Amino acid sequence: MHNKSMEIEFDARKAHTNQKKHGVSFDEAVSSMLDRNALAIEDPDSENEARWILVGLSYRQRLLTVIYTIREEQTIRLISARKSTKKECGYYAQRI
């Protein structure tokens, strides 16, 4: 789903907080963006910037939901990552 030539950035403090809160590292989140079967939609609830919601399988074989934005057309900025809900898992299962 993610273009390998794009750069990925994130705030280190946010990554640490995300790891503690959700048990998902941003490194693992990035791997889910490489899943060929990943689903990505624009977040309809985002008001200040275009944000995307991606559901994809990580290198740890966990289905993750990753929130991100695209900056300057070549940079992905991670916002959060967590284990996918049952509903999100169902959407993913329908795709494969």
C-alpha positions in Angstrom: 0.0 0.0 0.0 2.8 2.3 0.8 5.2 3.5 -1.9 8.7 2.3 -0.8 10.3 5.6 -2.2 8.3 7.7 0.3 9.9 8.8 3.5 8.2 8.1 6.9 8.5 10.4 9.8 7.0 10.5 13.3 7.5 12.3 16.6 9.7 10.2 18.9 7.7 11.1 22.0 4.4 10.2 20.2 5.9 6.9 19.2 6.9 6.1 22.8 3.4 7.1 24.1 1.8 5.0 21.4 3.9 2.0 22.3 2.9 2.3 26.0 -0.8 2.9 25.3 -1.5 0.5 22.4 1.4 -2.0 22.6 2.4 -1.2 18.9 5.7 0.3 17.9 5.8 2.7 14.9 8.4 0.4 13.4 5.8 -2.4 13.4 3.2 0.0 12.1 5.4 0.9 9.1 5.6 -2.8 8.2 1.8 -3.0 8.0 1.9 -0.3 5.4 3.8 -2.6 3.1 1.1 -5.3 3.2 -0.2 -5.8 -0.4 -3.7 -6.5 0.9 -3.8 -3.4 3.2 -6.9 -1.2 3.1 -6.6 2.6 3.2 -9.3 5.1 3.2 -9.4 8.9 3.9 -10.5 9.6 7.4 -14.0 11.2 7.0 -13.8 12.7 10.6 -10.6 14.6 10.2 -11.2 18.3 10.1 -7.8 20.1 10.1 -5.8 18.0 7.6 -6.3 15.0 5.3 -5.7 11.9 7.3 -5.7 8.3 6.2 -6.8 5.1 8.0 -4.9 1.9 7.0 -5.6 -1.7 8.1 -2.7 -4.0 7.3 -0.8 -7.1 8.4 2.5 -6.3 10.2 5.7 -8.3 10.2 4.6 -9.7 13.6 1.5 -11.1 11.8 -0.8 -8.7 13.7 -3.5 -6.8 12.0 -3.0 -3.1 12.7 -4.9 0.1 12.2 -2.5 3.0 11.4 -3.5 6.6 11.2 -1.3 8.8 9.1 -1.1 12.0 7.0 0.9 12.7 3.8 3.0 15.8 3.8 4.7 17.3 0.7 3.6 14.4 -1.4 6.6 12.3 -0.5 6.5 12.1 3.3 4.2 10.0 5.4 3.8 11.2 9.0 2.6 8.5 11.4 0.0 9.7 14.0 -1.0 6.5 15.8 -1.1 2.7 15.5 -3.1 0.1 17.3 -4.4 -3.4 17.0 -7.4 -3.5 14.7 -10.9 -4.0 16.0 -13.1 -7.0 15.1 -15.0 -4.8 12.7 -11.7 -3.7 11.0 -10.5 -7.3 10.8 -13.7 -8.2 9.1 -13.2 -5.5 6.4 -9.7 -6.8 5.9 -10.9 -10.4 5.6 -13.4 -9.5 3.0 -10.6 -8.0 0.9 -8.3 -11.1 0.8 
